[in-house]
Amino acid sequence: MHRTQLLIDEKHYAFLKKKSEKEEKSISQVLREIIESYSKKSDVYSLCSISGIAEDSEAYGRDHDKWLYKKK
């Protein structure tokens, strides 16, 4: 994990503080969960975001040994 510092508006701080108290979590944990939720929705860190970028009509996952150990 990385430690970071940020400045937020009073209304955002109040929201985070209230949410963290209600859920009995730290403000840091609440922020991590919000970021995780956002990143899943926007497909930023998802394998789905790179799906199909290297499609090959001959190579399939089930045939990986054939391609890995192909004789030259």
Long-range contacts (C-beta under 8 A, 24 or more apart in sequence): none
